[in-house]
Amino acid sequence: MRIWTRSALLALVAIGLLACSSSTDRTDAGGVYLTVSHFDGLPIDLSVNGTPTTGAPQFLQVGTLDMRNITKNPDITASDLMDIQLNTYQVVYRRLDGGKTTPPTMTRRIFGNVPHGSTLTLNNLPVMDTEQINSRPISDLLFVNGGFDRDTGKSVIPLELQLTFYGQTLSGDEVTSNTVAWTVNVTP
């Protein structure tokens, strides 16, 4: 009977510890959401060889992008501690043509403050730079490398770009934006 009681008690303690562990893994957004609310000037095509007068591109950028800080509960009194300081952003690339090779993920530091209940506008945000352009599969499209993708044999690589921002409220709570995605056709 004592062995059964100890086993049952040990099982309850283990369940309690596992429950505590999972609750501490959650991210508290400090009562706010960070959203990409508007963008303009999204690139939809990239010629990696450029033109004879301009040469090869060094990066790809979004013209204008608006970030909003939305209070989760509009009935509470907002404070400056709900302002969001941006830290980094990340762009993940996904192939849409069945090819297996993808450019390396782009993670960059960024700074900016998105006040609670307000908007921050970012201009000319790089979403692909020389690290991605000089890596397979995009580098396959350079004329010096043949001008075609070695995975598919085609001269166009459709990529989905997935953009996410990371930051924290002034009170120290981590915040992650919604992920926005669009397609870019990469050509020689």
C-alpha positions in Angstrom: 0.0 0.0 0.0 2.9 2.4 0.8 4.5 1.7 -2.5 1.2 2.5 -4.3 0.7 5.7 -2.3 4.3 6.9 -3.0 3.9 6.1 -6.7 0.7 8.0 -6.9 2.2 11.0 -5.1 5.2 10.9 -7.3 3.0 10.9 -10.4 1.0 13.9 -9.2 4.3 15.8 -8.5 5.6 15.0 -12.0 2.3 16.2 -13.6 2.5 19.4 -11.5 6.0 20.1 -12.6 5.2 19.5 -16.3 2.2 21.8 -16.1 4.3 24.5 -14.5 7.0 24.1 -17.2 4.6 24.5 -20.1 3.0 27.6 -18.6 6.3 29.4 -18.2 7.1 28.8 -21.9 4.3 31.1 -23.1 5.1 34.6 -24.2 3.1 37.4 -22.6 2.6 40.2 -25.1 2.1 42.8 -22.4 -1.4 43.5 -23.4 -0.6 44.5 -27.0 -0.4 43.1 -30.5 2.2 44.0 -33.0 0.9 43.9 -36.6 2.1 44.7 -40.1 -0.9 46.8 -41.1 0.0 48.2 -44.5 2.8 47.9 -47.0 3.4 49.5 -50.4 6.1 49.0 -53.0 6.4 45.2 -52.5 9.0 43.8 -54.8 7.5 41.1 -57.1 10.4 40.5 -59.5 14.2 40.4 -59.1 16.7 40.2 -61.9 19.9 38.9 -60.3 22.1 40.1 -63.2 20.6 43.6 -63.2 21.0 45.7 -66.4 24.1 46.5 -68.3 24.2 50.0 -66.9 23.3 49.2 -63.2 25.0 45.9 -62.7 23.8 43.1 -60.4 21.5 44.1 -57.5 22.9 44.2 -54.0 19.6 43.8 -52.2 15.8 43.7 -52.5 13.7 46.0 -50.3 10.1 46.9 -49.4 9.2 50.5 -50.2 6.9 51.4 -47.2 5.7 49.2 -44.3 3.5 50.3 -41.4 3.7 48.6 -38.0 0.7 49.0 -35.6 0.6 48.5 -31.8 -2.9 47.5 -30.8 -4.1 47.2 -27.3 -5.5 43.7 -26.6 -8.1 45.0 -24.2 -9.4 48.4 -25.1 -11.2 48.8 -21.7 -7.9 49.0 -19.8 -5.9 52.2 -19.3 -2.9 52.1 -21.7 0.5 53.3 -20.5 3.8 54.0 -22.0 5.0 50.6 -20.7 2.9 49.1 -23.6 5.1 50.8 -26.2 7.0 48.3 -28.3 10.7 48.5 -29.0 11.6 46.6 -32.2 14.7 44.4 -31.9 15.0 42.2 -35.0 13.2 41.0 -38.1 13.4 37.8 -40.0 12.7 36.8 -43.6 12.3 33.1 -44.4 12.3 32.0 -48.0 10.1 29.2 -49.3 10.3 27.6 -52.8 7.1 27.5 -54.7 8.4 25.4 -57.7 9.4 22.1 -56.1 13.0 23.0 -55.8 14.8 21.8 -52.6 17.4 24.5 -52.1 16.4 27.7 -50.4 18.4 30.9 -49.7 19.6 31.3 -46.1 17.2 33.0 -43.7 17.8 36.7 -43.3 17.8 38.0 -39.7 18.6 41.7 -39.1 18.7 44.0 -36.2 16.3 46.9 -36.3 15.4 49.7 -34.0 12.2 51.7 -33.7 9.5 52.4 -31.2 5.8 51.6 -31.9 3.8 53.6 -29.3 0.7 51.9 -27.9 -2.3 52.6 -30.0 -0.1 54.1 -32.8 1.8 53.3 -36.0 5.5 53.3 -37.0 6.3 53.6 -40.7 9.5 51.9 -42.1 10.9 52.9 -45.4 13.1 50.9 -47.8 13.3 47.8 -45.6 15.8 45.2 -47.0 14.2 41.8 -47.4 17.0 40.1 -49.3 20.7 41.1 -49.5 24.0 39.8 -51.0 24.1 36.8 -48.6 20.9 35.4 -50.2 21.7 36.6 -53.8 25.2 35.0 -53.7 23.8 31.7 -52.2 22.1 28.8 -54.1 19.6 28.7 -55.6 19.6 32.4 -56.5 23.3 32.4 -57.4 22.6 29.7 -60.0 20.7 32.4 -62.0 23.8 34.5 -62.4 25.1 34.4 -66.0 28.5 33.4 -64.8 26.9 30.3 -63.2 24.8 29.3 -66.2 21.6 31.4 -65.7 19.4 28.5 -64.6 18.4 26.8 -61.4 20.3 23.5 -60.9 17.4 22.0 -58.9 14.7 22.5 -61.5 16.5 23.4 -64.7 14.4 26.5 -65.1 15.4 30.2 -65.3 12.8 31.5 -62.9 12.6 30.7 -59.2 9.4 31.7 -57.5 10.0 32.4 -53.8 7.6 33.2 -51.0 9.1 35.7 -48.6 7.8 35.4 -45.1 8.5 38.5 -42.9 8.2 38.6 -39.1 9.2 41.3 -36.6 10.3 40.8 -33.0 10.5 43.2 -30.1 9.5 43.8 -26.5 7.3 46.2 -24.6 9.0 48.8 -22.4 7.8 46.6 -19.4 10.0 43.8 -20.9 7.4 41.4 -22.4 8.4 39.8 -25.7 6.2 40.6 -28.7 6.1 38.9 -32.2 4.3 40.4 -35.1 2.0 38.6 -37.5 3.9 37.0 -40.4 3.2 38.6 -43.8 4.1 36.8 -47.0 4.3 37.5 -50.7 5.8 36.0 -53.8 8.9 37.2 -55.7 10.0 35.8 -59.1 13.7 35.6 -59.3 15.1 35.7 -62.8 18.5 36.0 -64.5 
